[in-house]
Amino acid sequence: MYEGIREEVCRANLELNERKLVIYSWGNVSAIDRSIGVVAIKPSGVPYETLTPDQIVILDLNGRIIEGELNPSSDTPTHLELYRRFADIGGVCHAHCPWATAWAQAHRGIPCFGTTHADFFYGEIPVTDRMTDEEIRGEYELNTGRVIVRRFSKLNPLQIPAALVAGHGPFSWGEDAASAVEAMVTLEEVAKIAAATITICPQQPPISQTLLDKHYLRKHGTDAYYGQR
């Protein structure tokens, strides 16, 4: 019954490894099928080299395991909170890719310095507040999702499909698992370019709103004209 979503999530996780955004078993990708209310996610601690579709764990939105012999990712509560609160997303990705993680560890959002960034993200990629001791000692993974959601209280998660969790690392999302990975791949490239930009020019300002609008909206707006139709 769940073969399709298992294969989708397995492929997305393997792409993270193929693109060298993860090492060992670090990181995870999930997808949701809202029509039947199930989430598929990578099992905890399983190396990418041995990951197969039948190992992907199937849960409901409350975290109850529906099918699967292995424990789901330890980050599952974070994924579930994002699915509950961002109703239009269909996939979530988490990794510890070095450039994006460096910005998260520096507790800095990534400014939009150029059109490479603007082609995909509509403005600065935000960093969350630092989690409190109570949030860390409590339901840590659930609270990780909550600090992301809180940071997006005035932002559109479809226009900026990624966040940096302060002191931790990046999460990304999209319409499905593959799109969530695409957002992570793009985020890592943008993070690397931004770091190089402030190394060359520490006081470099973001691009103008006009240039941001032009590059983002020509791909994603109602009058988008990039690509084929």
Helices and strands as residue ranges (DSSP letters): H 3-18, E 28-33, E 38-41, G 48-50, G 53-55, E 57-60, E 65-67, H 76-85, E 91-94, H 98-105, H 115-118, H 133-137, H 140-151, E 162-165, E 169-174, H 177-200, H 209-220
